[in-house]
Amino acid sequence: MASQTGRSSAAQTVYSVTKELILSGELAAGTLISEGEIAERVRVSRTPVREAFLRLESEELLALHPKRGAVVVPVPPGEAADVLELRQALEQSAAERIVRDGLTADREGRLRELIAAQRERAEAGDVHGFAAADEAFHRGIVEASGNRLASRFYSTLGDRQRRMSVSALRPRPERLHVLADEHETLLGHLLAGATDTFGAALRAHLTATHGVPGRPGGDH
């Protein structure tokens, strides 16, 4: 029982480490990695690495190739556009409910804390940390609406959202400061009860970062 628990724990560690390497962009799309390479990096045997790789394959982050290793799967064509479309719909719906029911002081405070964290990450040029705070801010808007079903669904987009942000922002770290300002503007629209203006600003915000879905250069 103890050995099984240890193996399960090791597999979880390998899963977490490898997934972070993929989401952060350290392991770029198309990169071939081996079980031995990851086992040596995490200092475990190959068995938990195999288990972790299978889990990452089920999440469509790795493609396994027997006797060769695993390849980091690129973001599928069209997926970025799908994610942006869902984000726009969920966040717009959340904004309408927030304006109708109000934004609690705690929720507002949390959103302001995340903007402050983004400014710190931007100052440090920390794209990975900024992407995490960016995802938390947008997810925080949906959570603030009180719609639990929407919140649960939105959270499933988190990994894709973060990976897309790192990919889009790594070549343009100067945009981090702009994004923090845009988040401040989005929060201002919420507090002012301007749902239409919020929706337009959100669409411009997403488009400026990720491009226009469906057009050349707009499916990062």
N, C-alpha and C positions, 0 to 999 in steps of 0.2 A: 504493500500500500504506500509506504514511504517513497519507494523508488518511482512509483507511478505518479505520485504527487510532484516529486522533483522534476520528472520529465515534462509533466504538464506545465509546471512553472517555467521551465527552461524554454519550452515551445512558445509560451506567451511572451517571454522576454525577446526571443528571436523575432517573433511576429511584430512586436512593438518597435524594435530597433529597425528592422528592414522596412516596415511601413513608413516610419519617420524618414528614412533615407530616400524613399520614393517620393513622398509628399513634399519634402523640402527641396527636391530637385537634385540632391547630391547624387542619386542614381537616376540619370536621365533616361528618357524613353529610348528603347532600343538597346540599352546596356545589358550585356550578358553577365550574369553572376552565377557562381557555383556554390553548391552546398558547403564545400570545403572552405571557400573564401569567407562565407558568413560564419561558419562554425568557428573558424580561427579568430574572427573579429569579436565574436561574443564569448568565445572560450567555452564552447559546449561541444557535445558530440554531434554527429550528422543527423541522428534520429529526430531530435526536436526541430532541427532546421527543415527536415523533410516535411514534418507536420505543419510548420509555419508556412512553408512555401505553398502547400496544398490549400491552406486557408486564404492566402493572398491570391492564389489562382481563382478561388471561388468569388473573390471580390473584384476580379478582373484587373488586378494590378500586376500580376505576373502571368507569363505563359511558360509552362514547363516543357522542357525538351529532354527526354530520356538520354542519359549518358553525356549530355552537354551542359545542362544547368537550367537556368531560368532567364527569360528575357523580360525586362520591364516593358509593360504594355503602354503604348502611346494612348493619349486621350482619343477615343474613337471619333471619326469624322461625324460632325453634326451634334456630338454630345454637348459641346460647349454651348451651342445655340439653345439646346434643350434646357440646360441648367439655367441659363440667363432668363429664358422665358418663364420657367417655374418660379425663379426668384422674384421676378417683376410681379407676377400674379400674387404670390404669397405675401410679399412685403406691402404691396398696394392694399390688399385685403386687410392686413394687420393695421395699416395706417388708418383705414376707415373705421375700424372697430375702436382703435385708440382714441380717435377724435370723438367718437360717439360716447365712449365710456370713461374717457380720461386716462391720463398717464400718472401713475402713482409716483410719489416723491422718491421711493426706493428705486423704481425702474429708471426714472430719469437720472438719478444719481449714478446708477450702474452704467448707463450709456455714456454719461460724461466721463466716468472713470476710464472707460475703454477708449474714448477719444484722446484723453490725456496719455494713456499708455501708447497709443499710436504715435503721438507726437514725440514721445521718448524714443520709440523704435525708429522713427523717421530720422531723428537727430543723430542716432547711432548708425544709420544706414543698414539697419537689421531688417532685411526683406522678409526673412522667415518669421521672425517675431511679429512683424507688422501684419503679415498675412493671417496669422492666428488671431490677432486682435481685431482685424477687419472682419473675419468670419464671425467672431463673437459679437461684434456690434450689430451686424445685420440679423444674426440669429436672435439677438436681444430684442430687436424691434418686434419680431414675430412672437417671441415669448411674452412681451409686454402686452400683447393683444388679449391674452388670456385664452386663446384658442389652442387647447392642448393637442388636438389632432394635427393642426397646422404646424405646431412646434415640433412634434415628433417627426412629421414628414420632412420638415425643413432641416432637421438635424441630420437626416440621411444624406443630404447634399454637402455636408461639411467637408468631407475629404476631397470631393471633386472641386468644391469651391476654393479650398486652400491651394490645391495643386494648380488650378487655373491661375490664381492670383500670383503665386510664386513665378510661374512661367511668364506671365504678362509683365510683372514688375521688376524682375531681375535685370532686364536690359535697360529699365528706366527708373532707377532708384530715386531720381529727383521728383518723381510723381508721388512719392509717399506723403510729402507735406501737403500736396494738393488734395489728396484723398482725405486726409484728416480734416482739412477745411470743408470739403464737400460733405463729410459726415456731420460736421457741426451745422451746416446749412440744412441737411435733411432733418436733424433733430429740431431745428428752429421751425421748419414747416409743420412738423407734428404738433409742437406746442402752440402754434398759431392756428391750428385747426384747418390748415390749407391742404386738403388731401389731393386735389388735382395738381397743385404745384409740387407737392411731394412726389407724385407719380412721375411727372415730367422730369423733375430733378434726378430721381432715381434712374430713369432710363438713360439720361445723359451721362450720369455717373458711371453706370455699367458699360455703356458704349465707349466712353473715352478710355476705359481701362482695357476692355476685352475686344473692342472692335464691334462692328455691326454684324450680328449673326446672319449667316447665309451669304455674306459678301466676301470677296477675296481679302484675306488678311484679317477677317473678323471672326475666325473660328479657332482661337488659340486654345 
